[in-house]
Amino acid sequence: MGSSTVVDAARRALGPVGIALPASLADPIDIDGQREAVVRLERAGYRAVWTNEVVGGKDALVQLAVLLAATRRTVFGTGIANIWAREPETLHGAASVLAQAYPGRFVLGVGVGYAQQAAATGREFGSPLSRMRDYLDRMHGPTMPPAPDAPYARIVAANGPKMLALAGELADGALPAGGPPAFTARARQVLGPDRLLVIGLSMVPGADPVRARQIARERVAAGLAQAWFAAAVARLGFTGQEIAEVSDRLVDTMIAHGDPAAIAAKVVEHLAAGADHVALLPPIGTDFATSVDQAEWLAPALRDLH
């Protein structure tokens, strides 16, 4: 069960908006570049920075240990730590050490990932819901030695109603991503008022609104090529024609795009719909330096939300 004390502390620490470091599936992590980036982001006024994890290539908890040490105030979160990357007892132990070393500056997001990631570790993906329930249950199993007694918020990547319900039952909250404000409202309804709701909001920053919307449209179209995503969009009330045409309304609802004011306005929509915190997600594969420059460009508009 989640703790109201932990949830309240995480809400205060995270603030209303944060940013994810740009991720690449093709290039190795440049830890020196990341250290420099998070110092710049802290200086720009971001209170929270999020990082990703697949399986292999890097360890999200080791990465955060380096970045926490490089900064003074920034809160870091995993979006997400992949359950196939390590045993649940090991994840809890590592998370507890970070929470003990950097009190109030760490939020653990954990997710079930994808079937190919399970296969990469020689395991069957099975039922995502059952896998996540078992993983969360085992996180606090007995170990020798025991993990440090240091509190941290634990949230679950959850885009479906059953996973959201599980997050509300066994964790401190949820981290859905890729949905419109209407989905945020539904997620809040499922979780109730006492759980932490962090929303991953895809964004395409750009001074040229036409170009930014076109890139956003391409991202939505790529998502709609996946049957589960198309079905989820249909359940949100978009017509078959809007989905087939990737309409402006669909694009504008799903992805924050354009100048800083437009990005901030979309963040506000999700906060009004019930989000505690919105984590802005740059496109995967975006040039790292360019993405950090864009984050600094957005920062003044986002600081006004604090």
Backbone bond lengths (Angstrom), bond angles and torsions (degrees), N, CA, C in turn:
res aa  C-N    CA-C-N  psi(-1)  N-CA   C-N-CA  omega(-1)  CA-C   N-CA-C  phi
1 M - - - 1.454 - - 1.521 110.28 -
2 G 1.326 116.19 146.37 1.444 120.08 177.99 1.523 111.96 -74.95
3 S 1.303 116.44 158.63 1.456 123.07 -179.98 1.516 109.50 -107.98
4 S 1.336 117.03 128.91 1.462 119.99 179.94 1.521 110.49 -65.31
5 T 1.330 117.39 -33.58 1.466 120.29 178.26 1.521 110.93 -64.32
6 V 1.330 116.45 -43.83 1.465 121.06 179.14 1.523 110.41 -65.92
7 V 1.316 117.64 -42.13 1.468 121.58 -179.98 1.523 110.58 -62.87
8 D 1.311 116.99 -47.27 1.465 119.92 -179.34 1.528 110.99 -61.88
9 A 1.325 116.52 -40.92 1.465 119.95 179.34 1.519 110.96 -64.51
10 A 1.335 117.48 -40.36 1.460 120.78 179.62 1.522 111.18 -66.90
11 R 1.324 117.25 -39.86 1.471 120.03 177.22 1.522 111.35 -58.32
12 R 1.327 115.45 -45.38 1.463 118.92 -179.61 1.520 111.32 -66.28
13 A 1.320 116.63 -40.72 1.460 120.21 -175.94 1.529 112.20 -70.12
14 L 1.332 116.44 -43.56 1.464 120.49 -175.84 1.520 112.23 -71.20
15 G 1.320 117.20 -38.28 1.451 119.50 -171.04 1.516 110.80 71.61
16 P 1.333 117.84 -174.90 1.468 120.25 -172.47 1.527 115.85 -78.35
17 V 1.320 118.57 -21.78 1.463 118.54 -174.01 1.522 111.02 -148.59
18 G 1.337 114.83 141.45 1.450 121.78 175.77 1.517 109.67 -139.80
19 I 1.302 115.60 -174.91 1.470 120.07 -176.14 1.521 109.58 -138.18
20 A 1.317 116.10 144.70 1.461 121.17 175.89 1.522 109.61 -94.57
21 L 1.319 115.73 141.67 1.459 118.76 172.85 1.528 109.06 -67.25
22 P 1.318 117.15 141.66 1.471 118.85 177.28 1.515 110.59 -61.01
23 A 1.334 115.59 141.96 1.462 121.12 -176.16 1.525 110.03 -118.53
24 S 1.313 114.87 148.49 1.453 121.72 174.98 1.517 109.00 -129.71
25 L 1.315 116.35 136.87 1.458 120.80 175.42 1.528 111.70 -93.77
26 A 1.337 116.06 -3.21 1.458 120.00 -175.11 1.521 113.61 -111.62
27 D 1.335 117.07 -25.88 1.462 120.23 -174.07 1.524 110.90 -109.92
28 P 1.327 118.08 144.60 1.466 120.24 176.04 1.516 110.74 -66.96
29 I 1.328 116.13 153.38 1.454 120.50 -179.04 1.525 110.21 -69.08
30 D 1.314 116.06 135.98 1.469 123.30 175.54 1.529 106.54 -101.31
31 I 1.312 117.03 94.01 1.452 119.68 -172.60 1.522 111.75 -67.61
32 D 1.344 118.14 -32.78 1.463 119.54 176.87 1.525 110.53 -65.25
33 G 1.351 116.10 -41.42 1.456 119.67 177.06 1.520 112.06 -65.03
34 Q 1.327 116.64 -35.63 1.461 119.84 178.69 1.522 111.20 -69.63
35 R 1.319 116.27 -39.45 1.473 118.50 176.85 1.527 110.42 -59.90
36 E 1.313 116.10 -46.29 1.464 119.89 178.75 1.527 110.57 -61.50
37 A 1.329 116.35 -40.53 1.462 120.51 -177.65 1.524 111.71 -63.72
38 V 1.343 117.58 -45.35 1.467 118.28 -175.83 1.526 111.33 -70.37
39 V 1.325 117.42 -29.11 1.462 119.54 173.49 1.527 109.50 -64.70
40 R 1.333 116.91 -42.62 1.465 120.37 177.40 1.522 111.61 -63.66
41 L 1.328 116.73 -41.15 1.465 120.16 -178.98 1.525 111.39 -67.64
42 E 1.325 116.77 -38.23 1.460 120.06 175.92 1.521 110.22 -63.05
43 R 1.315 116.31 -43.05 1.461 121.01 179.38 1.527 111.02 -64.39
44 A 1.337 116.07 -33.06 1.471 120.47 -179.63 1.523 112.22 -73.59
45 G 1.330 117.58 -15.11 1.450 120.31 176.24 1.509 116.44 113.62
46 Y 1.333 117.52 1.71 1.466 119.48 177.46 1.523 109.90 -71.78
47 R 1.336 115.30 131.43 1.458 119.72 178.23 1.516 112.04 -90.67
48 A 1.324 117.47 -21.02 1.462 120.03 -175.85 1.521 110.53 -138.32
49 V 1.335 115.69 140.39 1.461 123.14 177.14 1.523 107.74 -130.78
50 W 1.332 115.71 137.25 1.467 122.12 -177.45 1.525 110.13 -116.18
51 T 1.330 116.34 147.45 1.459 121.45 177.43 1.529 109.25 -129.99
52 N 1.320 115.77 161.25 1.471 120.77 -176.69 1.525 110.54 -107.24
53 E 1.338 114.87 176.98 1.467 120.91 172.00 1.519 109.13 -159.41
54 V 1.316 115.39 137.46 1.471 120.56 170.95 1.527 106.52 -108.55
55 V 1.305 120.04 -119.58 1.463 122.27 172.87 1.522 107.54 -137.82
56 G 1.317 116.88 114.39 1.457 120.76 179.89 1.517 112.08 90.89
57 G 1.320 115.40 160.77 1.460 120.72 179.48 1.507 113.40 90.64
58 K 1.303 116.75 -37.05 1.455 122.35 174.99 1.522 108.01 -161.59
59 D 1.312 115.97 163.72 1.456 123.17 174.22 1.530 106.99 -115.93
60 A 1.325 116.84 122.44 1.458 121.00 -173.89 1.528 112.26 -61.09
61 L 1.328 117.68 -35.06 1.462 119.86 -177.89 1.535 111.32 -74.68
62 V 1.323 116.77 -37.85 1.469 119.86 174.63 1.524 109.77 -64.27
63 Q 1.307 116.59 -43.73 1.465 121.06 177.76 1.528 110.63 -55.82
64 L 1.337 116.95 -47.51 1.458 119.43 -178.33 1.521 112.11 -67.39
65 A 1.318 117.82 -32.10 1.457 119.65 177.07 1.532 110.37 -59.86
66 V 1.329 115.94 -41.47 1.466 120.29 179.08 1.528 110.33 -67.47
67 L 1.330 117.08 -43.48 1.467 120.53 -175.53 1.524 111.72 -73.24
68 L 1.320 117.19 -35.62 1.466 119.42 175.08 1.524 110.88 -61.23
69 A 1.322 115.94 -40.60 1.466 120.15 -179.50 1.524 111.93 -67.95
70 A 1.323 116.97 -24.66 1.466 121.26 -176.96 1.519 112.76 -83.94
71 T 1.331 117.71 -12.70 1.458 122.11 -175.19 1.522 110.35 -122.26
72 R 1.337 115.08 169.88 1.463 119.49 -176.13 1.526 112.68 -108.23
73 R 1.338 116.87 -35.93 1.465 119.35 -171.69 1.526 113.22 -126.75
74 T 1.308 118.20 -21.15 1.454 121.76 -170.47 1.524 111.81 -58.67
75 V 1.332 114.90 136.00 1.461 122.08 172.14 1.527 107.37 -91.24
76 F 1.327 117.05 132.57 1.457 120.99 -179.73 1.524 110.09 -114.02
77 G 1.328 114.92 143.22 1.449 120.37 176.69 1.511 110.82 -133.71
78 T 1.326 116.06 151.09 1.464 120.62 174.78 1.520 108.53 -93.60
79 G 1.314 114.99 127.28 1.463 119.22 -178.26 1.523 111.17 -131.55
80 I 1.342 119.59 64.91 1.454 125.70 9.70 1.529 110.49 -132.34
81 A 1.351 115.51 169.39 1.468 120.39 164.78 1.526 106.85 -80.44
82 N 1.327 116.19 125.54 1.465 122.15 -172.36 1.530 110.40 -83.04
83 I 1.332 117.38 130.09 1.462 119.92 -175.65 1.525 112.46 -65.69
84 W 1.348 117.85 -21.38 1.459 120.45 -178.68 1.522 112.01 -82.29
85 A 1.335 117.12 -9.28 1.466 120.41 -176.08 1.522 113.11 -81.50
86 R 1.351 117.28 -20.91 1.472 119.71 -177.02 1.527 109.45 -163.88
87 E 1.307 115.67 161.01 1.457 121.13 176.84 1.533 109.98 -69.73
88 P 1.332 117.41 151.20 1.465 119.53 -175.66 1.527 113.57 -62.62
89 E 1.325 117.62 -37.10 1.460 119.45 178.57 1.533 111.00 -64.26
90 T 1.337 115.72 -36.28 1.467 120.16 178.35 1.524 110.62 -67.35
91 L 1.338 116.23 -40.86 1.473 119.56 178.77 1.527 110.40 -62.04
92 H 1.317 116.70 -45.72 1.467 119.15 179.59 1.519 111.18 -62.17
93 G 1.335 116.75 -41.21 1.450 119.27 178.82 1.512 112.38 -62.01
94 A 1.340 116.93 -44.92 1.466 120.65 -179.99 1.526 110.67 -65.74
95 A 1.347 116.57 -43.06 1.464 120.51 179.94 1.522 110.70 -62.73
96 S 1.324 116.72 -38.60 1.460 120.29 -179.38 1.523 111.77 -67.11
97 V 1.330 116.40 -36.88 1.466 119.37 177.57 1.531 110.32 -64.70
98 L 1.330 117.38 -44.06 1.468 119.85 177.52 1.522 111.05 -62.48
99 A 1.338 116.87 -42.36 1.457 120.27 -179.98 1.522 111.46 -64.62
100 Q 1.334 116.29 -35.21 1.461 120.15 178.27 1.528 110.98 -71.69
101 A 1.327 116.64 -39.97 1.464 120.77 -177.45 1.523 112.56 -74.80
102 Y 1.347 116.20 -31.84 1.468 121.31 -176.38 1.533 109.08 -132.29
103 P 1.322 117.69 72.89 1.471 120.49 -175.07 1.524 112.09 -56.87
104 G 1.335 115.05 132.53 1.452 120.60 176.27 1.508 115.53 76.26
105 R 1.351 117.71 8.14 1.464 119.48 -174.93 1.526 112.77 -120.91
106 F 1.328 117.06 19.75 1.461 118.62 -176.19 1.521 110.36 -144.05
107 V 1.337 115.69 131.43 1.467 123.33 173.89 1.522 107.48 -126.46
108 L 1.316 115.97 129.97 1.458 120.69 -179.13 1.525 109.99 -98.14
109 G 1.325 115.90 114.23 1.454 121.08 168.25 1.513 108.35 -100.59
110 V 1.328 117.31 130.64 1.457 121.34 -177.13 1.520 108.92 -126.75
111 G 1.333 116.57 140.75 1.461 119.82 -176.75 1.515 112.37 -143.12
112 V 1.334 115.11 158.54 1.457 121.88 -175.54 1.523 112.72 -82.77
113 G 1.323 118.27 -14.41 1.456 120.18 176.47 1.520 113.01 67.94
114 Y 1.329 115.86 -144.62 1.462 121.95 -172.28 1.521 110.64 -130.07
115 A 1.328 115.09 162.86 1.461 121.07 -176.36 1.524 111.86 -58.75
116 Q 1.342 117.48 -39.14 1.459 119.43 -177.99 1.531 111.71 -67.10
117 Q 1.336 117.02 -25.62 1.458 119.41 177.26 1.526 110.79 -74.14
118 A 1.332 116.66 -38.04 1.461 119.46 173.93 1.520 110.31 -62.63
119 A 1.334 115.99 -43.88 1.461 120.25 -179.41 1.524 111.48 -61.77
120 A 1.336 116.95 -34.28 1.466 120.58 -179.80 1.524 111.84 -64.63
121 T 1.334 116.66 -21.26 1.465 120.22 178.55 1.530 111.69 -103.22
122 G 1.343 116.44 7.24 1.448 120.74 176.95 1.511 114.38 79.01
123 R 1.356 117.23 22.61 1.454 120.04 -177.94 1.528 110.80 -122.95
124 E 1.324 115.16 159.79 1.457 121.22 177.53 1.521 109.62 -84.98
125 F 1.328 115.63 137.27 1.458 120.64 -179.27 1.528 110.73 -66.80
126 G 1.327 116.66 -45.87 1.454 121.01 177.33 1.514 112.76 65.27
127 S 1.322 115.82 -151.62 1.461 122.55 177.90 1.524 109.31 -82.98
128 P 1.338 118.98 118.15 1.472 119.48 179.80 1.525 112.55 -55.42
129 L 1.320 116.44 -39.89 1.461 119.71 -178.14 1.523 111.18 -65.23
130 S 1.328 116.55 -45.67 1.460 120.06 179.16 1.522 111.27 -65.52
131 R 1.341 115.82 -40.86 1.464 119.59 179.12 1.524 110.75 -60.58
132 M 1.331 116.74 -44.90 1.457 119.50 -177.66 1.525 110.97 -68.60
133 R 1.311 118.33 -39.97 1.465 120.52 178.22 1.531 110.40 -60.36
134 D 1.318 116.25 -46.47 1.457 120.12 179.61 1.525 111.05 -62.60
135 Y 1.343 116.47 -41.78 1.458 120.84 -178.07 1.526 110.61 -63.99
136 L 1.325 117.06 -46.32 1.455 120.59 -179.63 1.528 110.95 -64.25
137 D 1.317 116.53 -39.96 1.466 119.89 178.03 1.529 111.33 -61.52
138 R 1.335 116.14 -40.34 1.461 120.48 -175.64 1.524 113.37 -78.39
139 M 1.309 118.40 -16.70 1.461 120.66 -176.43 1.527 111.85 -57.86
140 H 1.308 116.38 -31.45 1.458 118.83 -176.32 1.531 111.78 -108.77
141 G 1.331 116.30 25.39 1.452 120.59 174.90 1.522 111.15 -71.14
142 P 1.337 117.62 162.93 1.472 121.51 -178.21 1.528 111.76 -67.01
143 T 1.312 115.89 139.34 1.472 121.82 177.40 1.526 108.78 -135.75
144 M 1.334 115.24 161.51 1.465 121.62 176.57 1.524 107.98 -126.81
145 P 1.339 118.22 108.25 1.461 127.71 0.77 1.526 111.43 -79.59
146 P 1.330 118.30 167.38 1.460 119.84 177.11 1.522 110.97 -70.36
147 A 1.333 115.30 156.27 1.465 120.79 176.70 1.527 109.60 -70.64
148 P 1.331 117.91 153.82 1.469 120.04 175.65 1.529 111.15 -57.67
149 D 1.299 116.13 147.64 1.460 121.97 178.02 1.525 108.11 -87.60
150 A 1.330 115.65 78.13 1.462 121.83 -176.93 1.525 108.43 -131.37
151 P 1.327 118.82 120.68 1.467 120.73 -175.72 1.523 112.60 -73.71
152 Y 1.320 115.21 145.42 1.461 122.23 171.95 1.517 107.50 -152.31
153 A 1.336 116.33 152.40 1.461 121.04 178.12 1.521 109.35 -79.02
154 R 1.332 116.02 135.05 1.464 122.51 179.87 1.524 108.12 -121.27
155 I 1.333 116.32 119.00 1.459 121.13 -178.15 1.519 109.62 -125.32
156 V 1.326 116.22 155.63 1.457 122.10 -171.16 1.524 110.30 -116.18
157 A 1.327 117.22 132.43 1.463 121.36 172.26 1.522 108.13 -63.38
158 A 1.325 116.98 119.25 1.465 120.17 -171.59 1.514 110.08 -151.21
159 N 1.330 116.14 112.44 1.464 120.30 176.61 1.525 112.92 -109.36
160 G 1.319 117.72 -11.60 1.453 121.23 179.35 1.510 111.43 -107.69
161 P 1.333 117.98 157.76 1.470 120.52 -176.37 1.517 114.09 -61.52
162 K 1.340 118.64 -35.40 1.458 120.34 -179.25 1.528 111.33 -70.14
163 M 1.347 117.09 -40.97 1.461 119.47 178.18 1.525 110.34 -69.43
164 L 1.331 117.53 -35.87 1.461 120.28 175.61 1.527 110.55 -61.58
165 A 1.324 116.11 -43.65 1.461 119.52 178.79 1.522 111.19 -62.70
166 L 1.332 116.73 -39.70 1.463 120.72 177.59 1.522 110.64 -63.94
167 A 1.327 116.97 -40.87 1.463 120.97 178.08 1.525 110.68 -60.62
168 G 1.330 116.41 -40.40 1.449 119.44 178.20 1.513 113.21 -69.75
169 E 1.324 116.39 -27.83 1.466 121.37 -178.26 1.522 112.40 -80.51
170 L 1.333 117.48 -45.44 1.461 121.25 -168.55 1.525 114.61 -113.22
171 A 1.324 118.47 -6.29 1.463 120.79 -177.15 1.527 109.80 -130.61
172 D 1.325 114.95 -174.23 1.463 120.42 179.94 1.515 112.76 -89.95
173 G 1.325 117.19 -5.16 1.448 119.51 179.43 1.511 111.51 161.73
174 A 1.330 115.35 -161.18 1.458 120.98 -172.38 1.512 111.26 -138.17
175 L 1.344 113.75 158.36 1.458 121.84 177.75 1.533 108.44 -131.67
176 P 1.334 117.83 81.35 1.464 119.73 172.78 1.530 110.03 -78.47
177 A 1.331 115.78 159.20 1.464 119.64 179.30 1.515 109.94 -145.95
178 G 1.337 114.91 147.79 1.459 120.86 171.60 1.506 115.87 87.63
179 G 1.331 118.35 3.69 1.450 120.30 -177.33 1.520 112.79 -102.02
180 P 1.330 116.93 166.07 1.458 121.50 177.63 1.526 110.95 -84.24
181 P 1.331 118.64 174.10 1.467 120.51 178.47 1.525 113.87 -56.10
182 A 1.349 117.32 -32.37 1.470 119.44 178.17 1.524 110.65 -61.21
183 F 1.326 117.14 -36.40 1.464 119.80 176.84 1.524 110.60 -69.10
184 T 1.328 117.11 -39.01 1.461 120.21 176.89 1.526 110.63 -57.28
185 A 1.333 116.78 -42.75 1.466 120.57 178.75 1.524 111.04 -62.10
186 R 1.335 116.96 -41.21 1.463 120.34 178.68 1.529 111.03 -66.34
187 A 1.330 116.22 -40.22 1.457 119.96 179.08 1.526 110.74 -62.41
188 R 1.321 116.86 -42.60 1.459 119.78 177.76 1.526 110.68 -61.98
189 Q 1.320 116.58 -39.65 1.459 120.18 179.57 1.530 111.04 -62.37
190 V 1.327 116.40 -42.26 1.462 120.40 179.98 1.527 110.71 -67.75
191 L 1.334 116.94 -43.15 1.463 120.65 -176.11 1.515 112.71 -74.16
192 G 1.330 117.29 -31.57 1.448 120.74 -172.52 1.520 110.85 84.08
193 P 1.318 117.34 175.43 1.469 120.73 -172.85 1.515 115.24 -77.33
194 D 1.333 117.28 -13.92 1.466 120.01 -170.13 1.519 114.49 -99.03
195 R 1.317 117.01 11.35 1.454 120.75 179.27 1.531 110.21 -117.54
196 L 1.315 115.23 153.03 1.462 122.05 -179.56 1.526 109.22 -79.32
197 L 1.323 117.18 127.12 1.460 121.62 178.11 1.527 108.96 -118.29
198 V 1.327 114.85 107.26 1.468 122.77 176.13 1.521 107.17 -104.94
199 I 1.314 116.74 126.83 1.461 122.09 -178.70 1.522 109.66 -107.24
200 G 1.327 116.75 126.38 1.460 121.28 171.49 1.514 109.12 -86.07
201 L 1.325 117.49 114.33 1.465 123.11 -176.07 1.525 110.10 -110.69
202 S 1.314 116.24 112.64 1.461 120.18 176.79 1.524 109.70 -65.77
203 M 1.320 116.00 142.29 1.464 119.34 -178.62 1.522 110.70 -140.55
204 V 1.333 114.00 153.80 1.458 122.52 173.30 1.527 106.87 -133.15
205 P 1.340 117.74 90.48 1.468 119.37 179.61 1.527 110.67 -72.16
206 G 1.323 116.08 145.03 1.457 119.56 176.89 1.506 111.73 -179.63
207 A 1.326 116.00 138.66 1.465 120.20 179.54 1.521 111.82 -71.44
208 D 1.337 117.93 -23.88 1.459 122.81 177.97 1.530 108.01 -93.67
209 P 1.338 118.62 105.16 1.466 120.12 -174.60 1.523 113.52 -64.37
210 V 1.336 117.11 -32.58 1.464 120.28 -179.99 1.527 109.98 -66.71
211 R 1.322 116.29 -46.23 1.462 120.67 179.48 1.524 110.78 -65.25
212 A 1.349 117.17 -42.31 1.458 120.18 -179.58 1.527 110.90 -62.21
213 R 1.334 117.00 -41.37 1.463 119.09 179.03 1.520 111.52 -66.38
214 Q 1.326 117.25 -36.38 1.457 120.12 179.30 1.524 111.02 -64.21
215 I 1.322 117.23 -42.27 1.463 120.24 177.68 1.527 109.64 -64.80
216 A 1.337 116.11 -40.71 1.459 120.11 177.73 1.527 110.47 -62.38
217 R 1.327 117.18 -39.61 1.464 120.84 179.02 1.531 110.73 -62.16
218 E 1.333 116.11 -40.86 1.460 119.97 179.16 1.523 110.72 -63.73
219 R 1.316 117.10 -36.76 1.462 120.50 179.10 1.529 111.13 -68.07
220 V 1.333 116.33 -42.05 1.465 119.26 178.47 1.526 110.00 -65.46
221 A 1.339 116.88 -42.00 1.463 120.52 179.84 1.521 111.12 -61.00
222 A 1.322 116.85 -39.76 1.466 120.23 177.89 1.527 110.62 -63.84
223 G 1.325 116.70 -38.98 1.458 119.70 177.68 1.515 112.12 -66.33
224 L 1.324 116.96 -39.15 1.460 121.19 -178.50 1.524 112.41 -67.39
225 A 1.323 117.15 -16.45 1.464 119.92 176.26 1.528 111.14 -68.55
226 Q 1.329 116.72 -15.52 1.462 121.54 176.50 1.530 108.41 -94.10
227 A 1.306 116.25 125.76 1.470 121.24 -172.33 1.527 112.14 -58.39
228 W 1.337 117.25 -41.04 1.464 119.36 -177.10 1.516 111.36 -64.27
229 F 1.355 116.65 -36.52 1.456 120.46 -179.34 1.525 110.26 -70.75
230 A 1.330 116.69 -42.70 1.457 120.46 178.12 1.526 110.88 -60.79
231 A 1.333 116.80 -40.48 1.461 120.47 178.75 1.525 111.02 -65.85
232 A 1.334 116.56 -39.65 1.464 120.12 179.00 1.519 111.09 -64.92
233 V 1.330 116.70 -40.08 1.463 120.90 178.36 1.527 110.41 -64.09
234 A 1.325 116.68 -41.46 1.465 120.65 179.31 1.525 110.51 -61.80
235 R 1.327 117.00 -37.30 1.467 119.92 -179.73 1.522 112.34 -67.75
236 L 1.324 116.70 -18.03 1.458 120.63 179.86 1.526 112.54 -86.38
237 G 1.339 116.87 3.15 1.454 120.04 172.81 1.512 115.60 101.37
238 F 1.324 118.35 6.58 1.457 120.56 176.18 1.525 109.27 -80.85
239 T 1.315 116.06 139.96 1.461 120.36 -177.27 1.523 110.52 -77.17
240 G 1.335 115.12 163.60 1.452 119.79 177.17 1.509 111.82 -59.60
241 Q 1.333 117.19 -36.38 1.466 120.62 179.25 1.523 110.88 -67.24
242 E 1.347 116.90 -42.32 1.466 119.69 178.72 1.522 110.88 -61.46
243 I 1.327 116.22 -39.71 1.454 120.17 -179.93 1.525 110.47 -69.25
244 A 1.330 116.92 -43.83 1.468 120.48 -179.27 1.522 111.60 -63.74
245 E 1.342 116.35 -38.60 1.467 120.62 -177.20 1.525 112.70 -88.62
246 V 1.338 117.56 -8.77 1.474 123.24 -171.42 1.528 107.57 49.49
247 S 1.317 114.68 65.69 1.462 122.54 -171.27 1.519 112.44 -63.63
248 D 1.335 114.83 161.00 1.457 120.01 176.34 1.528 110.79 -58.13
249 R 1.321 117.02 -41.67 1.466 119.52 -179.20 1.520 110.89 -61.83
250 L 1.318 116.87 -40.59 1.458 120.81 178.79 1.526 110.48 -63.94
251 V 1.319 116.58 -47.83 1.465 121.26 -179.03 1.519 110.61 -62.36
252 D 1.343 115.99 -47.31 1.461 119.98 -175.92 1.520 112.07 -67.11
253 T 1.335 117.06 -27.49 1.458 120.73 -179.94 1.523 111.63 -79.01
254 M 1.327 116.51 -35.78 1.464 120.60 -171.25 1.526 113.75 -85.38
255 I 1.335 117.47 -34.28 1.462 120.27 -170.56 1.525 110.47 -129.40
256 A 1.328 115.98 134.27 1.459 120.79 172.81 1.525 108.47 -77.04
257 H 1.313 116.73 126.43 1.474 118.55 -178.22 1.516 109.90 -147.66
258 G 1.340 114.07 151.28 1.453 119.79 177.62 1.512 112.77 113.02
259 D 1.341 115.45 -150.37 1.462 121.08 -174.50 1.538 110.51 -81.19
260 P 1.344 116.91 175.52 1.465 119.07 -176.58 1.527 114.28 -55.98
261 A 1.326 117.59 -38.85 1.465 119.68 179.91 1.520 111.09 -63.86
262 A 1.329 117.39 -39.48 1.467 120.89 179.64 1.516 111.34 -67.51
263 I 1.332 117.17 -40.83 1.462 120.67 178.01 1.529 110.08 -64.12
264 A 1.329 116.61 -45.31 1.461 120.43 179.92 1.523 111.07 -62.55
265 A 1.323 117.65 -38.26 1.467 120.98 -179.69 1.528 110.96 -62.82
266 K 1.322 117.12 -39.16 1.464 120.00 178.74 1.534 110.87 -68.48
267 V 1.328 116.89 -37.53 1.465 120.13 174.53 1.527 110.00 -58.34
268 V 1.327 116.26 -44.87 1.462 121.18 -179.11 1.526 110.76 -60.85
269 E 1.325 118.06 -37.40 1.464 121.03 178.05 1.531 111.34 -59.47
270 H 1.323 115.96 -42.38 1.471 119.28 -179.89 1.527 111.31 -71.41
271 L 1.321 117.37 -37.38 1.460 119.56 176.72 1.529 110.34 -63.66
272 A 1.324 116.36 -41.48 1.461 120.29 179.00 1.522 111.56 -66.04
273 A 1.344 116.57 -27.64 1.465 120.78 -179.76 1.521 112.86 -81.43
274 G 1.335 117.49 -7.42 1.453 119.36 175.74 1.509 116.66 126.97
275 A 1.338 118.13 -1.49 1.464 119.78 178.46 1.525 110.36 -69.95
276 D 1.327 116.21 141.73 1.464 120.79 170.16 1.524 111.00 -82.54
277 H 1.327 115.01 -33.22 1.461 120.79 -173.94 1.515 108.26 -152.24
278 V 1.326 116.62 139.70 1.460 122.52 177.16 1.521 108.54 -115.97
279 A 1.331 115.91 123.08 1.459 122.38 177.50 1.527 108.04 -100.96
280 L 1.306 117.24 114.32 1.459 121.65 -179.26 1.525 109.92 -77.41
281 L 1.344 115.56 130.99 1.461 121.90 -174.10 1.525 110.02 -114.23
282 P 1.326 117.65 111.21 1.470 119.38 174.10 1.520 110.04 -70.85
283 P 1.326 117.63 157.14 1.470 119.71 179.19 1.521 111.58 -59.31
284 I 1.339 116.68 135.84 1.465 120.76 175.27 1.524 109.28 -60.50
285 G 1.306 116.35 133.46 1.457 120.76 -179.63 1.514 113.83 94.10
286 T 1.359 117.30 -4.53 1.459 119.68 176.69 1.524 109.60 -63.35
287 D 1.312 116.68 139.86 1.456 120.75 176.52 1.526 109.80 -52.79
288 F 1.329 116.25 129.39 1.463 120.57 -172.09 1.530 111.54 -59.96
289 A 1.310 117.20 -49.99 1.466 120.37 -177.16 1.521 110.94 -62.63
290 T 1.330 116.65 -41.68 1.460 120.29 179.13 1.516 111.10 -62.34
291 S 1.324 116.11 -41.44 1.459 120.36 -178.31 1.524 111.56 -65.73
292 V 1.307 117.70 -39.46 1.467 120.45 177.87 1.527 110.00 -66.96
293 D 1.329 117.19 -40.14 1.467 120.44 175.82 1.531 110.46 -59.56
294 Q 1.331 116.90 -42.36 1.457 120.61 179.32 1.530 111.06 -64.79
295 A 1.326 116.68 -38.04 1.466 119.98 178.72 1.530 110.50 -62.65
296 E 1.310 116.83 -41.17 1.463 119.79 176.94 1.527 110.64 -64.59
297 W 1.336 117.25 -37.42 1.465 122.26 178.35 1.529 110.93 -62.60
298 L 1.328 116.67 -37.03 1.461 121.23 -178.61 1.524 112.80 -77.71
299 A 1.318 117.02 -24.93 1.469 121.42 -167.00 1.525 114.84 -54.06
300 P 1.339 120.87 -46.12 1.475 118.30 -177.74 1.526 113.65 -58.11
301 A 1.339 117.97 -39.14 1.465 120.66 178.67 1.511 111.13 -67.84
302 L 1.326 117.54 -34.44 1.458 121.26 -178.12 1.521 111.54 -78.81
303 R 1.326 117.69 -29.37 1.473 120.40 177.87 1.512 111.61 -60.91
304 D 1.323 116.67 -30.22 1.462 120.08 179.67 1.516 112.36 -64.93
305 L 1.352 117.73 -17.14 1.457 121.27 -178.83 1.525 111.82 -81.51
306 H 1.315 117.13 -16.24 1.473 119.93 -177.42 1.523 110.40 -76.15
